[in-house]
Amino acid sequence: MSTEAPRELTTRSGRPAAELWALDSRVVHLNHGSYGAAPRATVEHRAALLAQVDANPLRWHLEVQPRREHARRSVAEFLGAAPQRLAFVPSASAGTTAVLRAFANEEIVVTDHAYGALAKHVELEAARSGARVVTAHVPLEADAEAAMHAILGAVGPKTRMLVLDHVTSATARRMPVDAVAAAARERGITVLVDAAHAPGMLEVPAGQTGHAWIGNLHKWACGVRGSAVTVLDPETAARVRPPIESWASDAAYPQNFDEQGTADSTSYLASAVGIEMLEAELGWDRIRAFQRELLAYGQQLIVDAFARLTGEDHRVAVGMPAPSMALVALPAGLRERPEAAGALRQRIADELGFETQIAGWGGVARLRLSAHAYSTAEHFERFADRAVPTLVRWARDGRVV
C-alpha cells in the first residue's frame, strides 16, 4: 500500500476537484458508497430541467424522448453497454424487481454478501412464487477462483437463477461476475448482477456480464438520486416487464420502460450530463486512479493508527478488494457488535464530524472507508488523528451509544 500522501485531485484547469461539489465543509465525507454525492453543476442542471418541465409540462413530456435517447447513448458508452440494451429506472431496486418477478422460480442462489435490501427482495419474490433460496458462503478473503467455486458449488439441478453483486456493499469486494456468468449460461441459469456500486467505480463494467445487469448512477458515477439503469440481453428483455405498466407496455425493450406517464426523466438527463461534465473537468480514468491511490494511503494510515494504540492487527483480508472502498478492523469491544453498527456510525457522525460506514457482516462490525474525487489525504489524516483514539476509548469503555 502507498505510504506517501497523494496530492489532491485538480481539474484540468488547475482548480481543486473538491470545488466542484457543494458538500458541507464542516463534515469529513468518507462514505461516498452509501448515497454518492452529485457535483454542484449536475444538481443545477437538473434544477434547470425541472424549471423547463414546470414552464410547459405538456411540451416537455411530448418532446422528452429524443433527450432520453441521447442520455441513453451517452450512459451506455460510459458503461460499455449497447444502447439498445439499456433502459433507465429510478433505482437499482426497481430494476431488480422487474427481473426477479420474471425469473424467480424453483431455486435461486444468492451469496451471503448480497446487499440486505436485495436479499430481502429475493426472499419475498421466492415466497410469492414458491421458489427455494440457497445462500452460497463466499469467504471474505476468497480470490476470484475460490469465490467462483464457492458460488457455483451452491448451484444445483433445480437452480434457475443466480443473483450476484458486482461490488459488495458490506464487504467492499468484487465478485468474479464474468466467470460465474459464463459458467451459469452453460447450465441454462439466468444471472442477475446487482451492480449498484459499479458505474463510475469500474471501467466499462456492463460489457457482457450476466443476463441482467442493474446499476445505480447516483453512487460512484455521481449522478443525482433517482437514476439507475438496467442492461438486459435480448432473451431476458423479452421476458422482463417494466416495473410500472403504462403507455408503452406493448413496445419492445427498452422503449417499454420509457413511457411512464408523468414519471420524472430529469434525473436521467442530468446524470448523463454530469458524467460527461466530470470527464471534461477531471477525466474518469484520472478519478479512478486517484481513488485507488488515496484509498490505499488512507486505509494504511488508519490501520497503523489503530495498531499503535491497541497492539492489534487492524488489517482485513479481502479477496478481490473494491478499488474505491476498503475495510478496517475495529478495536475489540466494537467489532463484536454488528447489531450496533448503525448506532456507532451515527455517533461518529454526531460527535466527531465524520461520515463513515460501519458495516456488519459475518458477525463482525468493520469500518468501511470510501474515497472519491473530492476526497483528500487530509480527510484520512484527520480521521486517524481524531477519530481513531476516540474509537479506541469507546471500545475500552464498552459503550457504543
TIMARTI-137512 format. One record per residue (C-alpha): residue in three letters; x, y, z. Coordinates in steps of 0.5 Angstrom, whole numbers, padded with zeros to 4 digits, always signed. Layout:
<rs>
ALAXYZ...
</rs>
This chain:
<rs>
MET+0000+0000+0000SER+0002+0007-0001THR+0006+0011+0005GLU+0006+0017+0001ALA+0000+0022+0002PRO-0002+0023-0005ARG-0004+0031-0008GLU-0011+0033-0008LEU-0014+0032-0015THR-0015+0038-0019THR-0019+0040-0025ARG-0016+0040-0032SER-0015+0048-0031GLY-0012+0047-0024ARG-0018+0048-0019PRO-0018+0043-0013ALA-0023+0038-0015ALA-0027+0039-0009GLU-0029+0046-0011LEU-0034+0042-0016TRP-0038+0039-0010ALA-0043+0043-0005LEU-0041+0038+0001ASP-0041+0041+0008SER-0034+0043+0009ARG-0035+0042+0017VAL-0036+0035+0016VAL-0031+0030+0013HIS-0034+0025+0008LEU-0031+0018+0008ASN-0038+0015+0006HIS-0039+0016-0001GLY-0041+0009-0002SER-0048+0010+0001TYR-0051+0015-0003GLY-0046+0018-0007ALA-0045+0026-0008ALA-0047+0030-0014PRO-0043+0036-0016ARG-0046+0043-0016ALA-0046+0043-0024THR-0050+0037-0024VAL-0055+0039-0019GLU-0056+0046-0022HIS-0057+0043-0029ARG-0063+0038-0026ALA-0066+0044-0023ALA-0066+0048-0030LEU-0069+0042-0033LEU-0075+0042-0027ALA-0076+0049-0029GLN-0077+0047-0036VAL-0082+0042-0034ASP-0086+0047-0030ALA-0086+0052-0035ASN-0089+0048-0040PRO-0091+0041-0038LEU-0094+0039-0044ARG-0089+0041-0049TRP-0084+0037-0044HIS-0087+0031-0044LEU-0089+0031-0051GLU-0081+0032-0053VAL-0077+0029-0048GLN-0076+0022-0052PRO-0070+0025-0056ARG-0067+0028-0050ARG-0068+0021-0046GLU-0065+0017-0053HIS-0059+0022-0052ALA-0058+0021-0045ARG-0058+0013-0046ARG-0053+0013-0051SER-0048+0017-0047VAL-0049+0013-0041ALA-0049+0006-0045GLU-0042+0009-0048PHE-0040+0010-0041LEU-0042+0003-0038GLY-0039-0001-0044ALA-0046-0003-0046ALA-0050-0003-0052PRO-0055+0003-0052GLN-0061-0002-0055ARG-0060-0006-0049LEU-0060+0000-0043ALA-0066+0003-0040PHE-0067+0008-0035VAL-0070+0006-0028PRO-0071+0010-0022SER-0067+0006-0017ALA-0063-0001-0017SER-0069-0004-0013ALA-0074-0002-0019GLY-0069-0006-0024THR-0068-0012-0020THR-0076-0012-0018ALA-0077-0013-0025VAL-0072-0018-0027LEU-0074-0022-0020ARG-0081-0022-0022ALA-0080-0025-0029PHE-0075-0031-0026ALA-0076-0032-0019ASN-0078-0040-0019GLU-0076-0046-0017GLU-0069-0045-0014ILE-0065-0038-0013VAL-0058-0038-0011VAL-0055-0031-0007THR-0049-0030-0004ASP-0048-0028+0004HIS-0045-0022+0001ALA-0052-0020-0002TYR-0054-0013+0000GLY-0059-0013+0005ALA-0065-0010+0001LEU-0063-0014-0005ALA-0063-0021+0000LYS-0070-0019+0003HIS-0073-0018-0004VAL-0070-0024-0007GLU-0074-0028+0000LEU-0080-0024-0002GLU-0080-0026-0009ALA-0079-0033-0008ALA-0084-0033-0002ARG-0089-0031-0008SER-0087-0036-0013GLY-0086-0042-0008ALA-0078-0042-0010ARG-0073-0044-0006VAL-0067-0039-0004VAL-0060-0042-0003THR-0054-0038+0000ALA-0047-0039-0002HIS-0042-0037+0003VAL-0036-0034+0000PRO-0030-0033+0005LEU-0028-0025+0005GLU-0021-0027+0003ALA-0023-0031-0003ASP-0020-0029-0009ALA-0023-0030-0016GLU-0022-0037-0017ALA-0024-0039-0010ALA-0030-0034-0010MET-0033-0037-0016HIS-0032-0045-0014ALA-0036-0043-0007ILE-0042-0039-0012LEU-0042-0045-0017GLY-0042-0050-0011ALA-0048-0048-0009VAL-0052-0049-0015GLY-0056-0055-0016PRO-0060-0058-0022LYS-0066-0054-0020THR-0063-0047-0020ARG-0066-0043-0025MET-0063-0036-0022LEU-0057-0033-0019VAL-0056-0027-0016LEU-0049-0024-0015ASP-0047-0017-0013HIS-0041-0014-0018VAL-0038-0010-0012THR-0041-0012-0005SER-0043-0006+0000ALA-0042-0009+0007THR-0035-0013+0005ALA-0032-0008+0000ARG-0030-0013-0005ARG-0032-0015-0012MET-0034-0022-0015PRO-0032-0025-0021VAL-0038-0024-0024ASP-0036-0025-0032ALA-0033-0032-0030VAL-0039-0034-0026ALA-0044-0031-0031ALA-0040-0035-0037ALA-0041-0042-0033ALA-0048-0040-0031ARG-0050-0039-0038GLU-0047-0046-0040ARG-0052-0049-0035GLY-0058-0045-0037ILE-0058-0041-0031THR-0061-0034-0031VAL-0056-0029-0028LEU-0058-0022-0025VAL-0052-0018-0023ASP-0053-0012-0018ALA-0048-0007-0020ALA-0051-0001-0015HIS-0043+0001-0014ALA-0040-0001-0021PRO-0042+0005-0025GLY-0036+0010-0024MET-0032+0006-0020LEU-0030+0000-0025GLU-0028+0002-0032VAL-0034+0000-0037PRO-0037-0005-0032ALA-0043-0007-0036GLY-0040-0011-0042GLN-0042-0018-0043THR-0044-0019-0036GLY-0050-0023-0034HIS-0057-0023-0037ALA-0059-0017-0033TRP-0054-0012-0030ILE-0057-0007-0026GLY-0053-0001-0023ASN-0054+0006-0020LEU-0052+0013-0023HIS-0052+0016-0016LYS-0047+0013-0013TRP-0040+0013-0016ALA-0042+0016-0022CYS-0044+0022-0018GLY-0051+0023-0022VAL-0057+0025-0018ARG-0061+0021-0014GLY-0067+0017-0017SER-0062+0015-0023ALA-0061+0008-0025VAL-0060+0003-0031THR-0062-0004-0033VAL-0058-0007-0038LEU-0061-0013-0041ASP-0059-0018-0046PRO-0065-0020-0052GLU-0067-0026-0049THR-0068-0023-0042ALA-0071-0017-0044ALA-0077-0021-0048ARG-0079-0024-0041VAL-0078-0018-0037ARG-0084-0013-0036PRO-0082-0005-0034PRO-0083-0004-0026ILE-0089+0000-0028GLU-0094-0002-0034SER-0096+0005-0038TRP-0097+0007-0045ALA-0091+0004-0048SER-0092-0003-0045ASP-0093-0006-0051ALA-0087-0003-0054ALA-0080-0007-0055TYR-0075-0006-0049PRO-0072-0001-0048GLN-0078+0003-0050ASN-0083+0000-0046PHE-0079+0002-0040ASP-0079+0009-0042GLU-0086+0012-0043GLN-0089+0012-0035GLY-0094+0018-0036THR-0091+0024-0032ALA-0085+0020-0029ASP-0079+0025-0028SER-0074+0024-0033THR-0070+0030-0031SER-0065+0025-0026TYR-0063+0021-0032LEU-0062+0027-0037ALA-0058+0031-0031SER-0054+0025-0029ALA-0052+0023-0036VAL-0050+0031-0037GLY-0046+0030-0030ILE-0042+0024-0032GLU-0040+0028-0039MET-0038+0034-0034LEU-0034+0030-0030GLU-0030+0027-0036ALA-0029+0034-0039GLU-0027+0037-0032LEU-0023+0031-0029GLY-0023+0025-0033TRP-0026+0019-0031ASP-0019+0015-0031ARG-0016+0020-0027ILE-0021+0020-0022ARG-0021+0012-0021ALA-0013+0012-0021PHE-0014+0018-0015GLN-0019+0014-0011ARG-0014+0008-0011GLU-0008+0011-0009LEU-0012+0016-0004LEU-0015+0010-0001ALA-0009+0006+0000TYR-0006+0011+0003GLY-0012+0013+0008GLN-0013+0005+0009GLN-0006+0004+0011LEU-0006+0011+0016ILE-0012+0009+0020VAL-0010+0001+0020ASP-0003+0004+0023ALA-0006+0009+0028PHE-0011+0004+0031ALA-0005-0001+0032ARG-0001+0004+0035LEU-0006+0004+0041THR-0009-0003+0041GLY-0003-0007+0039GLU-0008-0011+0035ASP-0008-0012+0027HIS-0013-0008+0024ARG-0012-0010+0017VAL-0018-0014+0014ALA-0016-0019+0009VAL-0021-0018+0003GLY-0020-0022-0004MET-0022-0018-0010PRO-0022-0011-0006ALA-0026-0006-0009PRO-0022+0000-0012SER-0025+0005-0008MET-0028+0002-0002ALA-0024-0001+0004LEU-0025-0004+0010VAL-0021-0003+0017ALA-0022-0008+0023LEU-0025-0004+0029PRO-0022-0005+0036ALA-0024-0011+0041GLY-0030-0008+0044LEU-0033-0005+0038ARG-0032-0010+0033GLU-0036-0016+0036ARG-0042-0011+0036PRO-0045-0011+0029GLU-0052-0010+0031ALA-0050-0003+0034ALA-0047-0001+0027GLY-0052+0004+0026ALA-0051+0007+0032LEU-0044+0007+0032ARG-0044+0010+0025GLN-0049+0016+0028ARG-0045+0017+0034ILE-0038+0018+0030ALA-0042+0023+0025ASP-0045+0027+0031GLU-0040+0027+0036LEU-0034+0027+0031GLY-0036+0030+0025PHE-0034+0024+0020GLU-0039+0021+0016THR-0037+0014+0015GLN-0040+0007+0015ILE-0040+0001+0020ALA-0041-0005+0016GLY-0043-0011+0019TRP-0042-0018+0016GLY-0041-0025+0019GLY-0042-0023+0026VAL-0037-0017+0026ALA-0037-0010+0025ARG-0032-0006+0021LEU-0030+0001+0019ARG-0032+0002+0011LEU-0028+0008+0008SER-0029+0011+0001ALA-0025+0016-0003HIS-0028+0020-0009ALA-0025+0026-0013TYR-0027+0031-0007SER-0023+0027-0002THR-0016+0029+0000ALA-0011+0026+0004GLU-0012+0031+0010HIS-0019+0028+0011PHE-0016+0021+0013GLU-0011+0024+0017ARG-0016+0028+0021PHE-0019+0021+0022ALA-0013+0018+0024ASP-0011+0024+0029ARG-0018+0025+0032ALA-0023+0019+0031VAL-0018+0013+0032PRO-0016+0015+0039THR-0024+0016+0041LEU-0026+0010+0038VAL-0021+0006+0042ARG-0023+0010+0048TRP-0030+0008+0047ALA-0028+0001+0046ARG-0025+0000+0052ASP-0031+0004+0056GLY-0035-0002+0053ARG-0040+0003+0050VAL-0043+0005+0043VAL-0048+0009+0045
</rs>
